[in-house]
């Protein structure tokens, strides 16, 4: 049964990917901006995005593990 605030592994992965891209753009903004207020706001936004991604990661359901298939038998050499 899924919880009220549970995310599927696929959804959590998409959120993480988008959060990572957002953090990169905000970091670029921090380094390129000469205005201290803009830098402070961008850093605050980075903290908010990182916190949101962490919450989603903690609430994500575990991905189903794939069963390991046994290794194929070694190929027979002709003439053995």
C-alpha positions as CSV (number, residue, x, y, z in Angstrom):
1,X,0.0,0.0,0.0
2,X,1.4,3.4,-1.0
3,X,1.6,6.0,1.7
4,X,0.0,9.4,1.4
5,X,3.4,11.1,0.6
6,X,5.1,8.3,-1.3
7,X,6.8,8.8,-4.6
8,X,7.4,6.2,-7.2
9,X,11.1,5.5,-8.0
10,X,10.6,7.0,-11.5
11,X,9.1,10.2,-10.1
12,X,11.8,10.5,-7.6
13,X,14.4,10.1,-10.3
14,X,12.9,12.8,-12.4
15,X,12.7,15.2,-9.5
16,X,16.3,14.5,-8.6
17,X,17.4,15.1,-12.2
18,X,15.5,18.4,-12.5
19,X,16.8,19.5,-9.1
20,X,20.3,18.8,-10.1
21,X,19.9,20.9,-13.3
22,X,18.3,23.7,-11.3
23,X,21.2,23.7,-8.8
24,X,23.7,24.0,-11.6
25,X,21.9,27.0,-13.1
26,X,21.5,28.7,-9.7
27,X,25.3,28.1,-9.0
28,X,26.1,29.8,-12.3
29,X,23.9,32.7,-11.3
30,X,25.7,33.0,-8.0
31,X,29.1,33.1,-9.7
32,X,28.1,35.5,-12.4
33,X,26.1,38.0,-10.4
34,X,27.7,41.0,-8.9
35,X,24.7,42.0,-6.8
36,X,24.9,40.6,-3.3
37,X,21.1,40.5,-3.0
38,X,20.8,38.3,-6.1
39,X,23.6,36.0,-4.8
40,X,21.8,35.7,-1.4
41,X,18.5,34.9,-3.1
42,X,20.1,32.3,-5.4
43,X,21.8,30.6,-2.5
44,X,18.5,30.5,-0.6
45,X,16.9,29.0,-3.6
46,X,19.7,26.4,-3.8
47,X,19.0,25.4,-0.2
48,X,15.3,25.1,-0.9
49,X,15.8,23.0,-4.0
50,X,18.3,20.7,-2.2
51,X,15.9,20.3,0.8
52,X,13.0,19.5,-1.5
53,X,15.0,16.9,-3.4
54,X,16.1,15.4,-0.1
55,X,12.5,15.1,1.1
56,X,11.5,13.4,-2.1
57,X,14.4,11.0,-1.9
58,X,13.4,10.1,1.7
59,X,9.8,9.6,0.8
60,X,10.5,7.6,-2.4
61,X,9.5,4.0,-2.5
62,X,12.4,1.6,-3.0
63,X,12.9,0.5,-6.5
64,X,12.1,-3.2,-7.1
65,X,15.4,-5.2,-7.3
66,X,15.8,-7.2,-10.5
67,X,16.6,-10.8,-9.9
68,X,20.1,-11.7,-10.9
69,X,20.3,-14.2,-13.7
70,X,22.8,-17.0,-13.4
71,X,25.9,-16.7,-15.5
72,X,25.7,-18.6,-18.8
73,X,27.8,-21.7,-19.0
74,X,31.2,-21.4,-20.7
75,X,31.2,-22.0,-24.4
76,X,32.5,-25.4,-25.5
77,X,35.6,-25.2,-27.6
78,X,35.6,-27.3,-30.7
79,X,38.0,-30.2,-30.5
80,X,37.8,-30.6,-26.7
